[in-house]
Amino acid sequence: MNRYPIWKFVLIGTVFIIGLLYTIPNFFGESPAVQISPAKSSLKVDQALLQKVEDTLKLANIPFDGLFMDASGVKVRLANTDTQLLAKDKLVGNLGKDYTVALNLVPQTPNWLQSIGAKPMYLGLDLRGGVHFLLQVDMKAALDKAAESTVGDFRMALRKEKINYYGIERQGQVVVVKFESEAEATKARNLLAKDFSDLTYKINGGDKDFSVVASMSVMAQKRIQEFALKQNLQTLHNRINELGVAEPIVQQQGVDRIVVQLPGVQDTAKAKEILGRTATLEIRMVDEEKSDMATLQKAQSGQVPFGDELFADREGRPVLVKKSVVLTGDRITDAGPGVNGQNGTSVVNVTLDGRGAGIFKNVTRENVGKRMAILLIEKGSTEVITAPVINEEIGGGRVQISGMANAQEATDISLLLRAGALAAPMEIIEERTVGPSMGEENIKRGVHSTLWGFAAIAVMMIVYYMAFGGVSVMALGVNLLLLVAILSMLQATLTLPGLAAIALALGMAIDANVLINERIREELRNGNTPQASIHAGYDRAFDTILDSNVTTLIAGLALFMFGTGPIKGFAVVHVLGIMTSMFSAVLVSRALVNLLYGYRRKIEHLRIG
């Protein structure tokens, strides 16, 4: 009656061992570390960088506990924060500006556990320490940028339809196009109103001085501002994810602010550098008329011709390009690495949006035989990747950028271009650093509160239900073990609300055991035998346990669906706690009771208080 088949015991034992293996990494803690990552996409993480870091530390007699390389860079595990700061200073001095050296924390989990994928759960900013930024998006700059883009679009549209105008300029967020006749102004207004319907138009002036004034509607301004915020969110998320920061938080706050939290990052200056590091693409025409040797030499000495800018290509050769930007990275919808079918060299394949494809087609048609420079702007420095000659008109919106040093660089530049540029500038209006010691204190308090709660429950259950109370406490311990193991497997982020949810899960999980124990008592009072009472207690209490847990599960799912930030973290732990409590309260406790009483032929009484 109260005997489990062998396979159930094997199942419970297997689950317990797996849970134990995946829970253990959380007890090893973290150690101070220094993370070295390339500051430019042309640099890569390789064995040479690893060796250079090791040689630098050995030369400076700085002891380190471990040195390893991963996708985000080279990481050095150190004994304490003093050594960490010393190592950072030496590495910055030796590696220079080409690499970003940041303070970080790395887990001390043994390699044999890491080899089976057993890692500690991520800790949030309040538990692990890190940096918190509140950024303000400059919405005025977003509108100005949109108006500047409209100037170029208007110019292209009017030239295409051969409508004569003698001037076009941006005045704040308004675009003004000037004409000599009212007929041309009216014709232009009708054309622009058809192609750019989200703007409002009016004709001003008279006596051979007419102008079409285009301004953004309220709806258009709102759409541009929303796009700028979403683009900045996506750009920041892509950029931070590529740097390997564990579980960063990048989310909107209000209508024009973004919250960024980087757990484990202790270096505020480097965190700012991470946020600012984006790459964008600019396509400009090379000034062929002024690219003779004498003009280039004068430009290198500081006498750059009016309307031009001087940059260097990857081989250090000077290239004089026009200030007028033909196309920017804003028009890029996708970018990926590839291989040139003719010579096998690495390239980046770029896809442009509809308007960008049209602009590129017109420019290449009008400049056949001339050179076009493709510039990569990264961390405030501009580099000419390639400056090919335009052989023919290029349509279809697909552009192939050659000049990549290797496949890794093509991949890196593709990632940076996909991350894109910020749609609008941002200003840090609040920054906060949570030190590791404060995080440790929060963890200590959270763990202590959970353990004291567990101890109080254990004492109450053992005093009130005796042997069955002990079984309930053991099942509750398994529940806690499995909950932590699942959080570790999912690599979930644990925050202070998550710790509160664990404490709540323990209190709720014991309810099921209370129901079972009280049902067994009731069966005994009704005169049933001990074995029959155990069977009936578990069997008849199951429906009530299931109903109560399902209703609580619905509440947890609602919190997850409609909550944000800490509420979602609380909901995740809450829902997982309900699932593990069902397993531990019903299967584990029943298995333990079956081991105690199931194999006895005659039982005088049950020790259930």
Secondary structure, DSSP 8 states (H G I E B T S, - for coil): -----HHHHHHHHHHHHHHHHHHGGGGS-EEEEEEEEESSTT----HHHHHHHHHHHHHTT---SEEEEETTEEEEE-SSHHHHHHHHHHHHHHHGGGEEEEEEEEE---HHHHTTT----EE-HHHH-EEEEEEEE-HHHHHHHHHHHHHHHHHHHHHHTT---SEEEEETTEEEEEESSHHHHHHHHHHHHHH-TTEEEEEEE-SS-EEEEEEE-HHHHHHHHHHHHHHHHHHHHHHHHHTT-SS-EEEEETTTEEEEEEET---HHHHHHHHH--EEEEEEEE-GGG-SHHHHHHHHTT---TTEEEEEBTTS-EEEEEEEEEEEGGGEEEEEEEE-TTT--EEEEEEE-HHHHHHHHHHHHHTTTSBEEEEEEETTEEEEEE--B--S---TTEEEE---SSHHHHHHHHHHHHH---SS-EEEEEEEEE-HHHHHHHHHHHHHHHHHHHHHHHHHHHHHHHHHHHHHHHHHHHHHHHHHHHHHHTT-EE-HHHHHHHHHHHHHHHHHHHHHHHHHHHHHHTT--HHHHHHHHHHHHHHHHHHHHHHHHHHHHHHHHH--THHHHHHHHHHHHHHHHHIIIIIIHHHHHIIIIIT-S--S-----
